[in-house]
Amino acid sequence: MASTGATNASVMIALLTIALSLFEGTSAFSNTIITRHMTNGPAILCHTNINTWHKMSCGSDDHDDDDDNTRQRGDRRDFLSVAKTVGGAVMMVASNSVVANAEVMRAVGSAEKSCREEGNCLEKGDWDGAVGWNWGGADRCDATDPRCGPDGQLRDTPLEGAPVPSISTTLDDATLLITHVVTMQLSIGKGEKVDVQMGLYGQACPASVQQMVDFCTLNVGLVTNSRLMLEGGYGVLSTPVTLTKSGALNEIYPGQILDFGVASQSIAYAKAVNKAKAGNDFLPQRRPDSQTIASEASPRPHNVAGLISVAHNGIGYGGTEFEAEDEAFASSFQITATAMPSMDKAGRRVIGQLMNAESMATLARLSSSPVNRGIKGIIPGQNMGPPLIKVTVNNLSIASLSKSETSP
């Protein structure tokens, strides 16, 4: 396959080189002596300038005054058209050849396994094999199966969740007070639904927790634009951004982090009002003012699985901060699947934790489920991606707790 592709590429390059040379009129082909060997006479030399050449017939010279070398002049674009047609055919053949061969390999799922055994996946250009994927229909597990791992292999049993985080493991060994419990119902694929219970540390970081509560409340959400805009007073369309509308698990860092948020405010709005597009009048919410939230310290380090984490400046600042405002809330909060000291170094803040064994089991399952890596999968350390099977927020409910109800 590689040699065929190389041959086709060489032919294509040659055709394009000739075409460009003719078009520019500067190549070595501009003035050419065409020799035609006659079967019944001496060789006849016909001189032509290819810049104006289309067709030529070379006849024997009968020494009269007529031009025996008649020319049919044409525009050089006709020649380029021929080159383009031939080049397109070559490209189509090359493309079909590669696709056909790729389909054969993917169908049996043996190429990835073979190159991994030989240790030459990158040399062969087999990216799936290089990153440990098994894409063959016979080799790759069903991504909806709880036992299906991030490498496409089926485990013998589902992963067990890590222990529920202790509320007394803090920086100063004080007991944290859980003030709110958020029950987040997730839809996995088309039918399965699971609940994840999150307890929030409202006493330790009140501003961050209030922002999270607003973000998770249907008729509240986060609003940074003028309220008049929400009421249509300025001729624009705007709505609060909330996890209850098009919230989803947008990114999985296998074995490390689950990243939740609203990928696009405009898409969320269009879905909410049953439109194909939000329209040019839609105005997304800007990132919230971060002054108060940024002053809150993290009440505990990111040292166990099951911790709820937000960016230093709060919800809306979880990405690079170079994203468009429409996508500012795509990474709103994260849940750790293991100890993540790098999140402490990044200045992130723990604002809560998972509350029960069922939630921890769901965390273990989702953090080890297959992801759609794309090109990221071939870059060392860049193995994260959206879940291969869509995971969306189906419903959210929030309960406020009294001091006597803080134990997870």
C-alpha positions as CSV (number, residue, x, y, z in Angstrom):
1,M,0.0,0.0,0.0
2,A,2.8,2.4,0.9
3,S,4.6,1.8,-2.4
4,T,1.4,2.3,-4.4
5,G,0.7,5.5,-2.6
6,A,4.2,6.8,-3.3
7,T,4.0,5.9,-7.0
8,N,0.7,7.7,-7.4
9,A,2.0,10.7,-5.5
10,S,5.0,10.9,-7.8
11,V,2.8,10.8,-10.9
12,M,0.6,13.5,-9.4
13,I,3.6,15.7,-8.6
14,A,4.9,15.3,-12.1
15,L,1.6,16.2,-13.7
16,L,1.2,19.3,-11.5
17,T,4.8,20.4,-12.2
18,I,4.3,20.3,-16.0
19,A,0.9,22.1,-15.7
20,L,2.4,24.9,-13.6
21,S,5.4,25.2,-15.9
22,L,3.1,25.5,-18.9
23,F,0.9,28.0,-17.1
24,E,3.8,30.2,-16.1
25,G,5.5,29.9,-19.5
26,T,8.9,29.7,-17.9
27,S,9.8,26.1,-17.9
28,A,12.3,24.2,-20.1
29,F,9.4,23.0,-22.1
30,S,8.6,26.5,-23.4
31,N,10.6,26.0,-26.7
32,T,10.7,22.4,-27.8
33,I,11.9,20.5,-30.9
34,I,9.6,17.6,-31.5
35,T,11.1,14.8,-33.6
36,R,8.8,12.5,-35.4
37,H,10.3,9.4,-37.0
38,M,8.5,8.6,-40.1
39,T,8.2,5.0,-41.1
40,N,8.7,5.8,-44.7
41,G,11.1,8.7,-44.7
42,P,13.7,10.7,-42.8
43,A,13.1,12.3,-39.4
44,I,11.2,15.5,-39.6
45,L,11.9,18.3,-37.1
46,C,9.0,20.5,-36.0
47,H,9.7,23.6,-33.9
48,T,7.0,24.9,-31.7
49,N,6.4,27.2,-28.7
50,I,4.4,25.2,-26.1
51,N,2.9,28.4,-24.7
52,T,0.6,28.5,-27.7
53,W,0.6,24.9,-28.7
54,H,-2.4,22.7,-28.7
55,K,-2.1,20.2,-31.6
56,M,0.5,19.8,-34.2
57,S,0.9,17.5,-37.3
58,C,4.3,17.1,-38.8
59,G,4.4,16.3,-42.5
60,S,7.2,15.8,-44.9
61,D,8.6,18.9,-46.6
62,D,7.8,19.0,-50.3
63,H,9.8,22.2,-50.7
64,D,6.9,24.3,-51.8
65,D,5.8,27.5,-50.1
66,D,3.0,26.0,-48.1
67,D,3.4,25.3,-44.4
68,D,3.4,21.5,-44.2
69,N,3.7,21.7,-40.4
70,T,0.1,22.9,-39.8
71,R,-0.9,24.0,-36.3
72,Q,-4.2,24.1,-34.6
73,R,-3.7,26.8,-31.9
74,G,-5.6,26.7,-28.7
75,D,-5.6,28.1,-25.3
76,R,-3.1,26.5,-22.9
77,R,-6.0,26.2,-20.4
78,D,-7.1,23.2,-22.4
79,F,-3.9,21.5,-21.6
80,L,-4.3,22.4,-17.9
81,S,-7.8,20.9,-18.1
82,V,-6.4,17.6,-19.3
83,A,-3.7,17.6,-16.6
84,K,-6.3,18.4,-14.0
85,T,-8.5,15.6,-15.2
86,V,-5.7,13.1,-15.3
87,G,-4.4,14.3,-11.9
88,G,-7.9,14.0,-10.4
89,A,-8.1,10.4,-11.7
90,V,-4.7,9.6,-10.1
91,M,-5.7,11.1,-6.8
92,M,-9.0,9.2,-6.8
93,V,-7.3,6.0,-7.5
94,A,-4.7,6.6,-4.8
95,S,-7.5,7.6,-2.3
96,N,-9.6,4.6,-3.1
97,S,-6.6,2.4,-2.8
98,V,-5.7,3.7,0.6
99,V,-9.3,3.6,1.8
100,A,-9.9,0.1,0.6
101,N,-6.8,-1.1,2.3
102,A,-7.6,0.8,5.5
103,E,-11.1,-0.8,5.5
104,V,-9.7,-4.2,5.2
105,M,-7.4,-3.7,8.1
106,R,-10.1,-2.1,10.3
107,A,-12.5,-4.9,9.5
108,V,-10.3,-7.6,10.9
109,G,-8.7,-5.5,13.6
110,S,-5.3,-7.3,13.2
111,A,-3.1,-4.5,12.0
112,E,-3.0,-2.7,15.3
113,K,-2.2,-5.9,17.2
114,S,0.5,-6.8,14.6
115,C,2.3,-3.5,14.7
116,R,2.2,-3.3,18.5
117,E,3.8,-6.8,18.7
118,E,6.5,-5.6,16.2
119,G,6.9,-2.2,17.9
120,N,6.7,-0.2,14.6
121,C,3.2,1.3,14.6
122,L,4.4,4.9,14.1
123,E,6.7,3.8,11.3
124,K,3.7,2.1,9.6
125,G,1.5,5.1,10.2
126,D,-1.0,3.0,12.3
127,W,-2.0,5.6,14.9
128,D,-4.6,3.4,16.6
129,G,-2.0,0.8,17.2
130,A,0.5,3.3,18.5
131,V,-1.9,4.5,21.2
132,G,-3.3,1.1,22.1
133,W,-6.7,1.2,20.4
134,N,-8.4,-1.9,19.0
135,W,-10.7,-0.7,16.3
136,G,-11.4,-4.0,14.6
137,G,-15.0,-5.1,14.9
138,A,-14.0,-8.4,16.4
139,D,-11.5,-6.9,18.8
140,R,-13.0,-3.8,20.2
141,C,-15.6,-3.9,23.0
142,D,-18.9,-2.2,23.1
143,A,-18.4,1.3,24.6
144,T,-21.7,1.1,26.4
145,D,-20.6,-2.0,28.4
146,P,-19.4,-1.0,31.9
147,R,-16.5,-3.4,31.5
148,C,-15.2,-1.7,28.3
149,G,-11.9,0.0,28.9
150,P,-10.3,3.0,27.4
151,D,-8.0,0.8,25.2
152,G,-11.0,-1.0,23.6
153,Q,-10.4,-4.1,25.7
154,L,-13.2,-5.8,27.7
155,R,-12.3,-6.3,31.4
156,D,-13.4,-9.4,33.2
157,T,-15.4,-7.4,35.8
158,P,-16.4,-3.7,36.1
159,L,-14.0,-1.5,38.0
160,E,-14.7,-0.9,41.7
161,G,-14.9,2.7,42.8
162,A,-12.4,4.2,45.2
163,P,-13.5,4.9,48.8
164,V,-15.8,7.9,49.4
165,P,-13.6,10.9,50.4
166,S,-13.5,11.6,54.1
167,I,-14.7,15.1,55.0
168,S,-12.1,15.4,57.7
169,T,-9.1,15.2,55.3
170,T,-8.3,18.9,55.0
171,L,-5.3,21.2,55.1
172,D,-5.7,21.9,58.8
173,D,-7.4,18.5,59.7
174,A,-10.7,20.2,60.4
175,T,-14.1,18.7,59.5
176,L,-15.6,20.2,56.4
177,L,-19.3,21.2,56.5
178,I,-21.4,20.0,53.5
179,T,-24.2,22.5,53.0
180,H,-25.7,21.3,49.7
181,V,-26.1,18.0,48.0
182,V,-26.5,18.1,44.2
183,T,-27.9,14.9,42.6
184,M,-26.9,14.9,38.9
185,Q,-28.6,12.3,36.8
186,L,-26.6,11.3,33.7
187,S,-27.7,9.7,30.5
188,I,-25.2,7.3,29.1
189,G,-25.8,6.6,25.5
190,K,-29.5,6.3,24.5
191,G,-31.0,4.6,27.5
192,E,-29.0,4.1,30.6
193,K,-29.3,6.6,33.5
194,V,-27.1,6.8,36.6
195,D,-27.1,9.2,39.5
196,V,-24.0,11.1,40.9
197,Q,-24.3,12.7,44.3
198,M,-22.1,15.7,45.0
199,G,-21.7,17.4,48.4
200,L,-20.6,21.0,48.4
201,Y,-18.5,22.8,51.1
202,G,-20.6,25.9,51.5
203,Q,-19.0,27.0,54.7
204,A,-15.4,26.7,53.5
205,C,-15.9,28.4,50.2
206,P,-19.3,30.1,50.1
207,A,-19.0,32.2,47.0
208,S,-17.7,29.3,44.9
209,V,-20.5,27.0,46.2
210,Q,-23.2,29.6,45.6
211,Q,-22.0,30.0,42.0
212,M,-22.1,26.2,41.6
213,V,-25.6,26.0,43.0
214,D,-26.9,28.7,40.7
215,F,-25.2,27.0,37.7
216,C,-27.0,23.8,38.6
217,T,-30.5,25.4,39.1
218,L,-32.9,25.3,36.2
219,N,-34.5,28.7,36.5
220,V,-31.5,30.5,37.9
221,G,-28.3,29.8,36.0
222,L,-25.4,32.3,35.7
223,V,-26.2,35.7,34.3
224,T,-23.5,38.2,33.4
225,N,-25.3,40.3,30.8
226,S,-27.9,43.0,31.6
227,R,-31.2,41.7,32.8
228,L,-32.8,44.0,30.2
229,M,-31.1,41.8,27.5
230,L,-32.8,38.7,28.9
231,E,-36.2,40.5,28.5
232,G,-35.5,41.5,24.9
233,G,-35.1,45.2,25.6
234,Y,-32.0,45.6,23.4
235,G,-33.1,43.5,20.4
236,V,-30.8,40.6,21.3
237,L,-31.5,37.1,22.5
238,S,-29.9,36.0,25.7
239,T,-30.6,33.4,28.4
240,P,-28.9,32.3,31.7
241,V,-26.2,29.5,31.2
242,T,-27.0,26.5,33.3
243,L,-25.9,22.9,33.5
244,T,-29.6,21.8,33.2
245,K,-29.7,22.9,29.5
246,S,-27.3,20.9,27.3
247,G,-24.9,20.1,30.2
248,A,-22.7,17.2,29.5
249,L,-19.5,15.3,30.2
250,N,-17.4,17.1,27.6
251,E,-13.9,15.6,28.2
252,I,-12.4,12.5,29.9
253,Y,-8.8,12.4,31.0
254,P,-8.6,8.6,31.3
255,G,-8.1,7.5,34.9
256,Q,-7.7,11.1,36.0
257,I,-10.5,13.6,35.5
258,L,-14.1,14.0,34.3
259,D,-14.8,17.5,32.9
260,F,-18.4,18.8,32.8
261,G,-19.9,21.9,31.4
262,V,-22.0,23.5,28.6
263,A,-20.0,23.1,25.3
264,S,-21.9,25.9,23.5
265,Q,-24.4,28.4,24.8
266,S,-25.8,29.1,21.4
267,I,-26.5,25.4,20.7
268,A,-28.0,25.0,24.2
269,Y,-30.3,28.0,23.5
270,A,-31.3,26.7,20.1
271,K,-32.2,23.3,21.6
272,A,-34.2,24.9,24.4
273,V,-36.4,26.8,21.9
274,N,-36.6,24.0,19.3
275,K,-34.6,25.9,16.6
276,A,-31.9,24.7,14.3
277,K,-29.7,27.7,15.1
278,A,-29.7,30.4,17.7
279,G,-29.3,33.1,15.1
280,N,-27.1,36.2,14.8
281,D,-29.1,38.0,17.5
282,F,-28.0,35.6,20.2
283,L,-25.7,37.0,22.9
284,P,-23.9,34.5,25.1
285,Q,-23.2,35.2,28.8
286,R,-19.7,36.5,29.4
287,R,-17.4,35.0,32.0
288,P,-18.5,36.1,35.5
289,D,-16.7,38.6,37.7
290,S,-14.0,36.6,39.5
291,Q,-12.8,39.0,42.2
292,T,-14.6,37.5,45.2
293,I,-14.2,33.9,44.1
294,A,-10.5,34.2,43.4
295,S,-9.9,35.2,47.0
296,E,-11.2,31.9,48.4
297,A,-8.6,29.3,49.3
298,S,-9.1,25.6,48.5
299,P,-10.2,23.9,51.7
300,R,-8.3,20.7,50.8
301,P,-5.8,19.5,48.2
302,H,-6.7,17.4,45.2
303,N,-5.3,14.3,46.9
304,V,-8.0,11.6,46.4
305,A,-10.6,10.5,43.9
306,G,-14.1,12.0,44.0
307,L,-13.3,15.7,44.6
308,I,-15.3,18.5,42.9
309,S,-12.9,21.1,41.5
310,V,-13.3,24.5,39.8
311,A,-10.8,26.9,38.3
312,H,-9.1,29.5,40.5
313,N,-11.4,32.2,39.1
314,G,-14.5,30.0,39.2
315,I,-16.9,28.6,36.7
316,G,-16.3,30.0,33.2
317,Y,-12.5,30.0,33.6
318,G,-11.8,26.3,33.3
319,G,-10.3,26.4,29.8
320,T,-7.5,28.4,28.3
321,E,-9.6,31.6,28.7
322,F,-8.9,32.2,25.0
323,E,-12.1,30.4,24.0
324,A,-15.0,32.4,22.6
325,E,-17.6,33.5,25.1
326,D,-20.0,31.0,23.6
327,E,-17.7,28.2,24.7
328,A,-16.5,29.7,28.0
329,F,-18.5,27.3,30.1
330,A,-17.4,24.1,28.3
331,S,-15.1,23.2,31.2
332,S,-17.1,24.4,34.2
333,F,-16.1,21.9,36.9
334,Q,-14.1,18.7,37.1
335,I,-14.2,15.5,39.3
336,T,-11.0,13.8,40.2
337,A,-10.7,10.1,39.5
338,T,-7.4,9.8,41.4
339,A,-5.0,12.1,43.3
340,M,-4.2,15.1,41.1
341,P,-1.4,17.3,42.7
342,S,-1.1,19.1,39.3
343,M,-4.5,20.6,39.9
344,D,-3.1,22.2,43.1
345,K,-0.2,23.6,41.2
346,A,-2.7,25.1,38.7
347,G,-4.5,26.9,41.5
348,R,-7.7,25.1,41.2
349,R,-10.1,24.9,44.2
350,V,-11.9,21.9,45.7
351,I,-15.5,22.9,46.5
352,G,-17.0,19.5,47.2
353,Q,-16.9,15.7,46.9
354,L,-18.9,12.7,45.8
355,M,-21.1,11.4,48.6
356,N,-21.7,7.6,48.2
357,A,-20.2,4.4,46.8
358,E,-22.6,4.3,43.8
359,S,-21.3,7.7,42.7
360,M,-17.7,6.6,43.2
361,A,-18.4,3.5,41.1
362,T,-19.9,5.6,38.3
363,L,-16.8,7.8,38.5
364,A,-14.5,4.8,38.1
365,R,-16.5,3.5,35.1
366,L,-16.7,6.8,33.3
367,S,-13.1,7.8,33.8
368,S,-12.0,4.5,32.3
369,S,-14.4,4.4,29.4
370,P,-13.4,4.8,25.7
371,V,-12.8,8.3,24.5
372,N,-12.8,9.8,21.0
373,R,-9.2,10.9,21.0
374,G,-8.8,12.0,17.3
375,I,-5.4,13.4,16.5
376,K,-4.7,14.0,20.2
377,G,-4.2,10.2,20.7
378,I,-0.9,10.2,18.8
379,I,0.7,13.0,20.9
380,P,2.4,11.8,24.0
381,G,0.4,12.9,27.1
382,Q,-2.6,14.0,25.0
383,N,-4.9,11.0,25.4
384,M,-8.0,12.8,26.6
385,G,-11.1,13.4,24.6
386,P,-14.9,13.4,24.6
387,P,-16.5,10.1,25.6
388,L,-17.0,7.8,22.7
389,I,-20.6,7.3,24.0
390,K,-22.3,10.6,24.7
391,V,-22.9,11.3,28.4
392,T,-25.3,14.1,29.1
393,V,-26.9,15.7,32.1
394,N,-30.5,14.6,32.2
395,N,-31.7,16.1,35.4
396,L,-30.4,18.0,38.5
397,S,-31.8,18.4,42.0
398,I,-30.3,20.3,44.9
399,A,-31.0,19.9,48.6
400,S,-29.8,22.2,51.4
401,L,-28.5,20.3,54.5
402,S,-28.5,21.3,58.1
403,K,-25.4,20.9,60.3
404,S,-26.6,17.5,61.6
405,E,-26.8,16.1,58.0
406,T,-23.2,16.6,56.9
407,S,-21.9,13.0,56.9
408,P,-21.5,11.5,53.4
